[in-house]
């Protein structure tokens, strides 16, 4: 099997924010065990920024982008040094791969990244993947590695995505607040749980949380990849997650609908910059007939978006029905709302969102 394992910042660093050698050692030992069983493993690891904070003796994680990028550059080399040394103890070779969002949006970049990852697996390496936080300003502002891990799982046609964190899996509510919260063993591909607004991270070291993990699980599900959210400190958690051992994480089953990497990004990973409200006719056209969204069906435009930005498309009941990349900016969209194609000024595309850049989110 081909497995993508993602481990978060809180799981690879100690309370002081420094990179935890023991945590990475435990992960590498389990990776070696999977490799010995004949599996291919890719690791997506957070921790670069936190490692930089500790290396420079800072008391807390800064919030400005420029400093975060600098800290990522400081911490990434230290993070990779630990992986290289600890994988070497098991006669394995680590290979650093740094990715940015464009590696999944641009077709040529996507193919290049995929070919590189697959070739590393052919050579027997263990790719250790992280966001290129030192230059990826958009990702470092809102990002964690959960979405990246899901997109990597799609690109390499992984069988399983395992998201390791500091909680045993998904609960009916926050177990830290509600002692009666119940553990959820399995989530179906059409379960509303994949769309709930779960809480974000509550730690100063990490930038993710259950919300981003659910988003990643949804990306993976719509890629045909089974996902497991599990506790990083559970003994033999990787083997047990693969075997679907009871209690070894929450299992998210794959969807029968599969999207391209670019559409997965549009649907689940890109930040939306606005909202376009459409009438019932436009809703029917884009959801049933799979057409582009035309200006004539637009009722309202909200937000300040530019050409190429991602927007949410809602119906008159304010339900999100689709997401897409716009071919006009917010000013043009507002001015053209409700107009037929023949009534548009010169230079304004007939489609506000072309069908190739549109993803219907209704199952």
Secondary structure by P-SEA (a helix, b strand, c coil): cbbbbbbcccccccccccccaaaaaaaaaaaaaaaaabbbbbbbcccaaaaaaaaaccccccccaaaaaaaaaacaaaaaaaaaaaaaaacbbbbbbbbcccccccaaaaaaaaaaaaaaaaacccccccccccccccccccccaaaaaaaaaaaacccbbbbbccccccccccccccccbbbbcccccccccccccccccccccccccaaaaaaaaaaaaaacbbbbbbbccccaaaaaaaaccccccbbbbbbcccccaaaaaacccccccbbbbbcaaaaaaaacccccccccccccccccccccbbbbbbcccccccbbbbbcccaaaaaaaccccccccccccccccccccccccccc
